[in-house]
Amino acid sequence: MKCPHCLDAFHHREDTTLLRNDIEGYYAIYTVTCPACSKLIVSFGSAAVSHDKRGNIAFYRYETKVLVRPKASVRPPAPPEVPQDLSQDYHEACLVLPDSAQASAALSRRCLQSLLRDHAKVKPSDLAREIQEVLDSGKLPSYIADALDAIRNIGNFAAHPIKSTATGAIHKVEPGEAEWTLEVLETLFDFYFIQPAILAKRRAALDAKLVDAGKPPMKKC
């Protein structure tokens, strides 16, 4: 398995503690310590149980498991190029999504507003107007602009304007709204941070080759 703490892969044998049962079956706690980071990994799940002729438990094995420690995200972390404040909000939005789509959407909206203000340089206003400003700028590719505009439509901002004025507040969300906002954030991360970093590295490599060849580096736009 791969350790969810340090991501090191190792062969393991879990310790299983069988818990009580109910009308749906038996439950168990599964634990193992990572040999690389020495941190405990804990899972909870259902267990398949067989009994002997006397009714005693003779054998059991797990059927389903859910990671309990550490709390795991359903999505990959933001790339290292993404600023820490945005990365933290995005991570927390991913982390709480399985438990509360409303909380996830609130964190995502706050993250989106910070990105638009600090990196798209929109004039601070409510989120709906800030989205419109960056769309009107024409700086986004059409596929990103369409995806960003859909946040207002999916979230039904017209009917629930408080979503755009109190971005960090918990409000009822439409089906798929929390997931879509995370998808759009990932696309914006790629546009504003990842692709520029890749191009900067390629430019630096090309400049180094030009200098080695006795030619001037590329002119900055």
Buried (B, 14 or more C-beta within 10 A) or exposed (E): EEBBBEEEEEEEEBEBEEEEEEEEEBBBBBBBBBEEEEEEBEBBBBBEBEEEEEEEEEEBEBEEBEBBBEEEBEBEEBEEBBBEEBBBBBBBBBBBBEEBBBBBBBBBBBBBBBBBBEBBEBEEBBBBEBBBBBBEEEEBEEEBBEBBBBBBEBBBBEEEEEBBEBBEEEBEBBEEBBBBBBBBBBBBBBBBBBEEBEEEEEEEEEBEEEEEEEEEEEEEE
